[in-house]
Amino acid sequence: VKLVESGGGSVHPGGSLRLSCAASGFTFSRYGMTWYRQGPGKERDLVAAVGLSDSLTYYEDSVKGRFTISRDDVENTVYLRMNSLKPEDTAVYYCMTHLGDSDYWGQGTQVTVSS
């Protein structure tokens, strides 16, 4: 199992980014996918999750209406579209999937929101 995030960067408040997580080594279409983030000095927290279709989603309260999670089962990729970014969204963003008894994580991608 391999998860590779990309798309992070530095933006001003109010800006947008789209994160991607390319998956391989498992049957992507059969598993839910999640995005977590870990801000400076903070715990790693769940941000968003998608089930086996884009109609099954979960968002942490602080990102509802601003972030959108989606998946492409042809490209084996999960996305996180982030709009109206705030300084408190600054974190390393990780994708994760749970297979069997194990959680698999990517290496993370840094998102920095500052003026």
Helices and strands as residue ranges (DSSP letters): E 2-6, E 9-11, E 17-24, G 28-30, E 33-38, E 44-50, E 57-59, G 61-63, E 67-72, E 77-82, G 87-89, E 91-99, E 102-105, E 109-113
